[in-house]
Amino acid sequence: MKKLWNTIKEIIITYLLEYLVLLIILMGYTYITKNDITNNEELITKIMMISITLVTIPVTIYLYKHFKQKESKIKIDKLLVMLPLGIGISLFYNMLTINYVEGKELIKLSLPIIILYSGIIGPIFEEILFRYTCYNKARKEFPEKTAILLAVTIFAILHSGIIAILYGFILGLILIYVYRKYDNIMYPIIVHISANITSIFLTKPNIYLLIIGAILLIISITYIKRTKH
């Protein structure tokens, strides 16, 4: 139990801190304005964005500096392959499952804000928290396969819904594979960013996008498997 807590404590503390900041802002806003915002989904979403900003950005910077790892040098050709890998993952999985996801629609925010938070800030934060911190700590406490399974499972179950959890598990495995292969957190960050941004624009099934996703996956994974560290 001590080993498990040592592995996941940053995740638990971070998410509790997010909820605490969100609660404080909501209560403060309600107290000052005397307005009931229970049914104001758009306002609640904006307040959530503020709480995320206040917590995730400083936490990401702290974790990256505190758990500083010795990483390999970034190579542009390998980094560019992460783009089609992320796009391929998103296209292929979303086109297979989108009919089974109820009410898939964009949050009522401007597209640039959605891309910034869901497509950029979110992936960077999650990679630093789950791969850079949690996985690296887990591999020091547990055998390698156990560390991978633990890190991936925790990442997956923090998603909402069966489809999203399964996607999180598959994506988590691929992200750890890429991280272990190239030994630099920037590679899985690019995969995650490209996957998330692609998902924002996918709202209905399309057989051609499914095929394109499968082709991108095959090409990028084949390239990664054949390249050296």
C-alpha positions, 0 to 999 in steps of 0.5 A: 500500500505504501508503494502504491500511495507513493506512486499515485499521491501526486495524482490524488493531490492534484485532482483534489486540489482542482476540485477544491479550487473549483468549489471555492470559486463557485461558492465565492461567485455565488456569495458575491453575486447572489445568483444561483448558477446551478443550471448555468452550464456555460458559466460553470464550464468557464469557472472550471476553465479558470480553476484548471488554469489556476491548478494545472499550469503551476502543478505541471511546472512543479512536477516537471522540475521536481521529478526532472529526468535525464532525457534523450535528445529530441530528433525532429524526424521522429517528433514529426512522426508523432503527429500522424500517430496521434491523428491516426489513433483519434480517427480510427478509434472515434470512427469505430465508436462515435455511434455509441457515444451519446450527445457528443458535442462541443462544449459551449466555448469558442473553438480556440479556447477548446483547442487551448484547454482540451488540445494543448494544456490538458495533454501536456498536464496529463503527460507530465502527471501520468507518464513523466511522474506516475509511470517513472515513480511506478517503475521504481516501486514495481516490476516494469509490466506492473508499472505500465499496467498501473499507470495506464489503468489509473489514466484510463479510469479517470476518463468518463464513460466506458468508451472513453475509459477504453480509449484512455487505456489504449492511448495510455499504452501507446503513449508509454510505448512511445515514451519508453522507445524514445526516452523523452516526454516531448514525444508522447506530448505531441501524440496526445496533443494531435489526438486530442485536437483531432477528436475535437472536430470528429462529430459523426462517423465517416468510413473514409476517415476510419480508413485514413486513421488505420493507414496513419496508424500502420505507417507511424507504428511501423516506422517507430518499431523500425527506428532505433532509440 
